[in-house]
């Protein structure tokens, strides 16, 4: 079995770019810089940025374009996608992009955040289109439900 999963946290290097395909589907492109630390020739630790293109589809992409801006810290969970094309000069080009499943806002810049110390802030995330999910109306384990199990039935 193969696994294609990537999680990154970093800062947007540009404002999001929202496009709409002829089918009407929205796609938002984000550029995210992620710093890594490496030793240079002198043995000193230095930050080395890596830059990633992230594509966010549908309603979540529209929300990312609406609420995100250059410099905002984000967390992205998604998968890698390799693509190849020919440029106008006929040269073959290739790119590896991240196709986002979720994009999460992190604390804001220069004290404009929510004081979460750079951690995940669930209330500040890009809303996810949850139209494919149905509510669970089974009532199992819900408050006020009646249960016939006694304390003797619990295995611990």
C-alpha positions in Angstrom: 0.0 0.0 0.0 1.3 3.5 -0.9 0.8 6.6 1.3 0.8 10.1 -0.2 0.4 12.5 2.7 2.0 15.8 3.6 1.5 18.3 6.5 3.3 21.6 6.4 3.1 24.8 8.5 4.5 28.1 7.1 3.7 31.6 6.0 2.0 32.7 2.7 4.5 34.4 0.4 1.8 36.1 -1.7 -1.9 36.8 -1.6 -4.0 33.8 -2.6 -5.0 33.5 -6.3 -8.5 32.3 -7.0 -9.5 31.0 -10.4 -12.7 29.4 -11.6 -12.6 26.5 -14.1 -15.0 26.4 -17.1 -16.9 23.8 -15.1 -17.5 26.4 -12.4 -15.2 24.7 -9.9 -13.1 27.1 -7.9 -9.4 26.5 -7.2 -7.2 28.7 -5.0 -3.4 28.7 -5.3 -1.3 29.5 -2.3 2.5 29.9 -2.0 3.8 28.8 1.4 7.3 29.2 2.7 8.4 26.7 5.3 11.7 27.2 7.1 14.1 24.4 7.8 17.3 24.6 9.9 20.6 23.4 8.5 24.3 23.9 9.3 26.2 26.1 6.8 29.9 25.6 5.8 31.1 27.3 9.1 28.9 24.9 11.2 26.4 27.6 12.2 22.7 26.9 12.1 20.9 28.9 9.5 17.3 29.0 8.3 16.7 27.7 4.8 13.3 28.4 3.3 11.5 25.9 1.1 8.6 27.1 -1.1 5.5 25.1 -1.9 2.6 25.7 -4.2 -0.7 24.6 -2.6 -4.0 24.2 -4.4 -7.2 24.4 -2.5 -10.4 23.3 -4.4 -14.1 24.2 -4.1 -15.7 26.2 -1.2 -12.6 25.8 0.9 -10.5 27.4 -1.8 -13.0 30.3 -2.0 -12.8 30.8 1.7 -9.0 30.7 1.7 -9.0 33.4 -1.0 -11.4 35.5 1.1 -9.7 35.2 4.5 -6.0 34.7 3.9 -3.4 37.2 2.8 0.4 37.4 2.3 2.3 36.8 5.5 -0.4 34.8 7.3 0.8 31.6 9.0 -1.1 28.4 7.9 -1.1 24.7 8.3 -1.8 22.5 5.3 -2.8 18.9 5.3 -2.9 17.2 1.9 -1.2 15.1 -0.8 1.6 15.6 -3.3 0.7 15.9 -7.0 3.4 15.7 -9.8 2.6 17.4 -13.1 4.5 18.0 -16.3 4.0 20.4 -19.2 5.7 22.2 -22.1 6.4 25.9 -21.8 6.0 28.4 -24.7 9.6 27.7 -25.8 8.9 23.9 -26.0 11.0 23.1 -22.9 9.6 20.3 -20.7 8.8 21.6 -17.2 7.6 19.8 -14.1 6.3 20.7 -10.7 5.3 19.0 -7.5 2.3 20.7 -5.8 0.3 20.1 -2.6 -3.4 19.4 -3.1 -4.9 20.5 0.2 -7.5 18.5 2.0 -7.6 21.1 4.8 -6.1 24.6 5.4 -5.9 25.9 8.9 -5.3 29.5 10.0 -2.6 29.8 12.6 -1.9 32.8 15.0 -1.7 36.2 13.3 1.3 38.4 12.5 2.8 40.8 15.0 0.3 40.2 17.8 -2.7 40.3 15.6 -3.4 36.6 16.3 -5.4 34.9 18.9 -2.7 34.4 21.4 -2.3 30.7 20.7 1.5 30.7 20.5 1.6 29.4 16.9 -0.5 26.3 17.7 -3.5 25.2 15.8 -6.6 27.4 16.3 -9.6 25.4 15.3 -12.0 28.3 15.5 -9.9 30.3 13.0 -9.7 27.8 10.2 -10.9 27.9 6.7 -14.5 26.5 6.8 -14.7 23.1 5.2 -17.6 22.2 2.9 -19.3 19.6 5.0 -22.3 19.0 2.6 -21.1 15.4 2.1 -21.4 14.6 5.8 -24.7 13.6 7.4 -25.5 14.1 11.0 -25.5 11.0 13.2 -29.0 10.8 14.7 -28.5 7.5 16.4 -28.3 9.1 19.9 -25.8 6.5 21.1 -23.9 7.9 24.0 -25.7 11.2 23.9 -26.6 13.1 27.0 -29.9 12.1 28.4 -30.0 8.7 26.6 -31.1 5.7 28.5 -28.9 2.8 28.8 -29.6 -0.7 30.3 -25.9 -1.3 31.2 -25.1 -1.5 34.8 -21.8 -0.8 36.5 -21.2 -4.6 36.6 -21.3 -4.7 32.8 -18.3 -2.3 32.4 -15.1 -4.4 31.7 -12.8 -2.2 33.8 
